[in-house]
Amino acid sequence: MKLADSDAEDLIAEANLKHYVQFINARSDEVTIEGLVDLIFIDGDHSYEGCKADVFNYVPWYLRPRGYFILHDYYIMAGTTTKVAIILL
């Protein structure tokens, strides 16, 4: 089951987490975050190069130490999982 953006927002509201979560509907290469955050979830470019760019553009600059960085569907391209997992370690 695929959730629509409004479904995800409704679930966050239902859990009383709205003031902790900001949904950004834009290309990952066009977004700038102010300050450090605890969790970044990106549904971006699924290619190896796209995933690698998202890791290097967000993790060193915006992710709080011990935070979570989640890439959606990064495993679609053959061989991507291993390469991105190595980058994240």
Backbone as CSV, one residue per row, in Angstrom:
resi,resn,N_x,N_y,N_z,CA_x,CA_y,CA_z,C_x,C_y,C_z
1,MET,0.838,-1.178,0.000,0.000,0.000,0.000,0.882,1.240,0.000
2,LYS,0.668,2.111,-0.951,1.426,3.353,-1.041,0.623,4.479,-0.407
3,LEU,1.261,5.226,0.469,0.599,6.350,1.121,0.754,7.615,0.291
4,ALA,-0.299,8.397,0.225,-0.215,9.717,-0.395,0.444,10.660,0.600
5,ASP,0.961,11.794,0.115,1.582,12.770,1.009,0.631,13.165,2.131
6,SER,-0.645,13.368,1.800,-1.611,13.783,2.815,-1.807,12.690,3.863
7,ASP,-1.721,11.407,3.465,-1.826,10.310,4.431,-0.669,10.352,5.420
8,ALA,0.529,10.567,4.930,1.698,10.649,5.807,1.557,11.829,6.761
9,GLU,1.106,12.956,6.258,0.916,14.133,7.106,-0.160,13.875,8.155
10,ASP,-1.238,13.183,7.773,-2.299,12.840,8.727,-1.778,11.918,9.827
11,LEU,-0.957,10.946,9.476,-0.390,10.038,10.470,0.526,10.775,11.445
12,ILE,1.306,11.701,10.942,2.183,12.507,11.802,1.343,13.358,12.754
13,ALA,0.277,13.961,12.238,-0.616,14.780,13.070,-1.296,13.920,14.134
14,GLU,-1.765,12.749,13.738,-2.439,11.835,14.661,-1.517,11.413,15.804
15,ALA,-0.232,11.317,15.529,0.757,10.932,16.540,1.271,12.140,17.327
16,ASN,0.675,13.311,17.089,1.098,14.559,17.760,2.571,14.883,17.530
17,LEU,3.019,14.694,16.299,4.416,14.953,15.963,4.599,16.105,14.979
18,LYS,3.532,16.839,14.676,3.611,17.880,13.641,4.694,18.912,13.906
19,HIS,4.905,19.289,15.138,5.907,20.331,15.374,7.336,19.774,15.332
20,TYR,7.478,18.458,15.155,8.804,17.839,15.005,9.151,17.519,13.555
21,VAL,8.158,17.521,12.668,8.344,17.034,11.303,8.038,18.140,10.300
22,GLN,8.907,18.294,9.321,8.659,19.221,8.216,8.730,18.425,6.922
23,PHE,7.623,18.424,6.183,7.602,17.771,4.883,8.075,18.774,3.836
24,ILE,8.994,18.368,3.005,9.498,19.225,1.938,9.284,18.493,0.625
25,ASN,8.478,19.046,-0.245,8.190,18.424,-1.528,8.978,19.163,-2.606
26,ALA,10.241,18.746,-2.774,11.137,19.387,-3.743,12.246,18.404,-4.086
27,ARG,12.957,18.688,-5.141,14.115,17.863,-5.508,15.166,17.977,-4.405
28,SER,15.792,16.858,-4.058,16.780,16.878,-2.977,17.959,17.794,-3.285
29,ASP,18.274,17.984,-4.560,19.393,18.865,-4.908,18.998,20.341,-4.899
30,GLU,17.756,20.645,-4.541,17.284,22.030,-4.466,16.924,22.450,-3.040
31,VAL,17.174,21.590,-2.061,16.753,21.852,-0.682,17.956,22.211,0.180
32,THR,17.771,23.209,1.019,18.757,23.564,2.027,18.065,23.493,3.382
33,ILE,18.726,22.882,4.336,18.175,22.743,5.680,18.943,23.687,6.596
34,GLU,18.221,24.333,7.507,18.878,25.208,8.483,19.114,24.427,9.760
35,GLY,20.346,24.385,10.221,20.675,23.694,11.457,20.813,22.197,11.278
36,LEU,20.952,21.496,12.400,21.100,20.044,12.393,19.762,19.386,12.677
37,VAL,19.552,18.232,12.069,18.307,17.495,12.274,18.617,16.064,12.702
38,ASP,17.621,15.414,13.304,17.787,14.049,13.805,17.484,12.990,12.765
39,LEU,16.656,13.315,11.777,16.282,12.339,10.763,16.080,13.033,9.430
40,ILE,16.661,12.466,8.386,16.443,12.943,7.018,15.974,11.740,6.205
41,PHE,14.835,11.887,5.547,14.289,10.849,4.672,14.206,11.429,3.275
42,ILE,14.897,10.810,2.315,14.893,11.315,0.941,14.386,10.241,-0.004
43,ASP,13.375,10.594,-0.779,12.904,9.752,-1.886,13.385,10.481,-3.133
44,GLY,14.632,10.247,-3.506,15.252,11.025,-4.574,15.644,10.189,-5.774
45,ASP,16.687,10.620,-6.430,17.258,9.936,-7.587,17.729,8.558,-7.138
46,HIS,17.266,7.510,-7.784,17.563,6.152,-7.363,18.861,5.589,-7.938
47,SER,19.561,6.354,-8.737,20.823,5.872,-9.292,21.914,5.900,-8.219
48,TYR,22.984,5.173,-8.471,24.121,5.196,-7.536,24.633,6.621,-7.351
49,GLU,24.848,7.320,-8.457,25.366,8.697,-8.367,24.396,9.610,-7.614
50,GLY,23.091,9.437,-7.847,22.096,10.248,-7.149,22.096,9.985,-5.657
51,CYS,22.153,8.711,-5.270,22.207,8.349,-3.847,23.484,8.874,-3.205
52,LYS,24.592,8.712,-3.909,25.887,9.184,-3.397,25.845,10.699,-3.187
53,ALA,25.276,11.424,-4.132,25.173,12.881,-3.998,24.322,13.256,-2.791
54,ASP,23.201,12.551,-2.595,22.348,12.852,-1.441,23.089,12.600,-0.135
55,VAL,23.847,11.508,-0.054,24.622,11.223,1.158,25.615,12.357,1.414
56,PHE,26.404,12.713,0.425,27.435,13.732,0.620,26.876,15.146,0.768
57,ASN,25.687,15.405,0.234,25.090,16.738,0.350,24.351,16.949,1.662
58,TYR,23.980,15.887,2.350,23.193,16.036,3.574,23.880,15.545,4.840
59,VAL,24.472,14.368,4.814,24.992,13.778,6.045,26.048,14.655,6.728
60,PRO,27.088,15.113,6.045,28.118,15.893,6.755,27.640,17.258,7.245
61,TRP,26.614,17.813,6.611,26.229,19.201,6.875,24.999,19.347,7.762
62,TYR,24.047,18.429,7.666,22.751,18.647,8.309,22.342,17.568,9.296
63,LEU,22.966,16.418,9.279,22.540,15.323,10.143,23.280,15.373,11.470
64,ARG,22.502,15.429,12.536,23.066,15.452,13.881,23.822,14.134,14.126
65,PRO,24.928,14.161,14.874,25.616,12.905,15.197,24.627,11.912,15.808
66,ARG,24.694,10.664,15.362,23.794,9.586,15.770,22.383,9.737,15.193
67,GLY,22.233,10.639,14.215,20.937,10.800,13.555,20.717,9.713,12.513
68,TYR,19.535,9.739,11.899,19.159,8.729,10.907,19.027,9.360,9.527
69,PHE,19.632,8.720,8.548,19.548,9.151,7.157,18.936,8.005,6.373
70,ILE,17.765,8.228,5.788,17.036,7.166,5.099,16.859,7.540,3.641
71,LEU,17.273,6.648,2.761,17.059,6.815,1.325,15.962,5.846,0.897
72,HIS,14.930,6.353,0.274,13.814,5.523,-0.183,14.146,4.869,-1.515
73,ASP,13.934,3.556,-1.628,14.116,2.809,-2.876,15.529,2.893,-3.446
74,TYR,16.545,3.066,-2.649,17.894,3.156,-3.209,18.398,1.822,-3.704
75,TYR,17.707,0.743,-3.401,18.130,-0.589,-3.796,17.669,-0.979,-5.194
76,ILE,16.917,-0.151,-5.871,16.331,-0.514,-7.164,17.394,-0.810,-8.221
77,MET,18.424,-0.022,-8.288,19.457,-0.218,-9.302,20.394,-1.343,-8.868
78,ALA,20.722,-2.230,-9.757,21.586,-3.367,-9.435,22.919,-2.885,-8.890
79,GLY,23.309,-3.416,-7.760,24.599,-3.077,-7.162,24.587,-1.826,-6.298
80,THR,23.524,-1.059,-6.307,23.500,0.187,-5.562,23.543,-0.043,-4.060
81,THR,22.830,-1.032,-3.563,22.748,-1.254,-2.126,24.124,-1.376,-1.497
82,THR,24.971,-2.218,-2.054,26.300,-2.428,-1.496,27.118,-1.155,-1.551
83,LYS,27.098,-0.462,-2.655,27.909,0.748,-2.786,27.458,1.835,-1.820
84,VAL,26.143,2.051,-1.715,25.654,3.089,-0.816,25.870,2.685,0.637
85,ALA,25.664,1.416,0.956,25.904,0.967,2.334,27.348,1.215,2.721
86,ILE,28.278,1.002,1.808,29.682,1.243,2.108,29.938,2.741,2.339
87,ILE,29.299,3.585,1.561,29.444,5.024,1.735,28.923,5.439,3.117
88,LEU,27.790,4.879,3.532,27.179,5.263,4.796,27.968,4.783,5.997
89,LEU,28.745,3.728,5.857,29.535,3.255,6.991,30.657,4.208,7.212
